[in-house]
Amino acid sequence: MKFSSFPRVRLATLPTPLQYLPNLTKALGGPKIWVKRDDLTGLAFGGNKARKLDYIIGDVLEKGADVIVTGAGFQSNWCTQTVAAAKKAGLDIYLVKSAPFEDFDTEDWDGNHLLHHLMGAHVKTVHPDKFKDTIKAIMEKLKDEGRNPYYTPVGGSEPIGAGGYFNAVLELTYQANNEGVHFDYLVHATGSGGTQAGLVMGTKAFNTGMKVVGAAVGWGEVSEMKDKVKGIVEESKKRYDLDFNLTEDDLIVYNQYAGDGYGVMSDAKLKAVKLMAETEGIMIDPVYTATAMACLIDLARKGEFKETDNVVFLHTGGAVALFPYKEPLRAHLEGEPLPWKTPEWSPQ
């Protein structure tokens, strides 16, 4: 293993807390529920991307780049954390964000979109059909201007970024030992696949026996999501010189909790936000972590976990996204029909 030989900067505040959730455990009436608070990584409003950016920014600086180019959804927490990391490292950054049409903007800036502008990112919104071409055009333009741009994919989902969650498994293992607990399952939101790939790598390399459960936040067949994660794991094994055999049983993905799609509201997601808030005073976002919590709630109530199991929920951050979704959240709390399920900024 040659993991520690790769460049890393210390952007994330680590280790993040590991907390037992007695009230949620009681409410679900099943396994013991814990939470790994990666919403408290300290970069911007926190989140799982900070761990990845420790290694990505390390690579950026080693390569002598002076500007980062990346992108994702309109209200992307990945974009927020990457802008914060770039600014902390003294770098410029260009964001390409998916939207219903080119140069789309909202009347009221809110949530992550507000933060992107507040931190001084160069923002371009396009329809997803033009996403890759726009990234390419920006990279070429920057090169023509004599700059040295660095592209990092959505979510930092590549071997460099996945290393952040390989390391996180080691951190979690130490914390579990200190608590005298063994985790049977880890439940988290999976999108571009990098977090799940890193977690799977860590559980296999360190032989933890923990099963990593990914709740897909968007559309797509389970087989497609598994292939995405598997591809990142296999590339990472070569990069970090890891020796383990990946099996189909190591790749667990549920795709039914995303409802009608990425960022689209559903009763299950809204109920998950409310349950976490009213039982433990912990805020989760209505897109990523709500999807994962809806998965955990459903599996627990269906008896998929044993009462003796310990299940850790990975809080990947993004709670600032609660504010752009305030209208359906309020309607849900007041028992009224949702004013909308699909936000205006969604390409759907």
C-alpha positions, 0 to 999 in steps of 0.5 A: 500500500502506498496511500500515504505517499500522495500529496494532501493538504489539510482542509477538513477538520478531522476527525469528525464526531461519531455520535449515538442517536438514542431517540432515532433508535427508539423511534425506529424500534430496531438496530442501534443507530449512530451518525458519522458527522461529516457535515462538520468537516469545517470547509464552508458549511461542511460535508463529505467533499472536504475529505476528497478535496484534501487530496484533490487540492494536494494534487492541484498544487503539486501540478502547479495549476492556477485555476480549477474547473468543475461543475455539477447541479445548480444547488450543488454542495460539491461546487460549494466545497470546491469553491471554498477549497480553491479560495483557501488555496489561493486559486481561481475557479470556474463552475459549470452548473446544470440548469433548464437552459443556458444562462438560467438564473433564479430570481432569489439567490438562495442556498448553495447558489448564493454561496457560489457567488458570495465566494467569487466563483465564475458561474456558467449555467447550461443544459446538461446536454452542453455540460461536457462541451462547456467544460472543454471550451472553458479549459481550452480558453484558459489554456489559450490565456496562458493559464494552467487549468485543472479539471476535477469531475463531479463530486471528485469521483475519481481515485484521487478523491476516493482516497478521502473516504478510504482514509475515513474508514480507518478514522471510523474504525479507531472511533468504533474501537474507542466506543467499544462498538462494531458497525455492521452497516454504513448507510449513505447517499451515493451519487457520482460514486466516489464516496461509496468507492472509497468506503468500499475500498476501506472496508475491504482493505482494513477487513472491517466486516462492515457492509456499505449501503448506498442510497442512490440520489438519482435515476439509473439502474442499480447495475449502472451505479454498481459499475460506476463504483466498481470502476473507481474502486478498480482504478484506485486499487492500482493507484494505491497498490491495494490487494483485495478482491472485490465481489458483487456482494460488496456493492450494495445500492438501492435506487428506489428512495430517490423517488421521481429523481434527483432533487425532486421532493417526495413524502419519504424524503420530507419525512426523513428530514423532519424525523431527524430534526425532531428526534435528534436536532440534526439537520439533513438536506432534502436531496442527498442525506434525506434520500439516504435517511429514507433508505435507512428508515425503510430498511429498519422498519422492514426488519432488514437490520437485526436488533443487535446490529449497529448501523452508522449513518454517514451525514454527508452535509449539504443542509444549506439546501434546506432553504431553497426547498423551504416552500415544500418543507413548510407545506409538509409541516403544515399538512398542505399539498406541496406547491411543487416537487420539482424545483425551477432550477432542475433540468427536468 
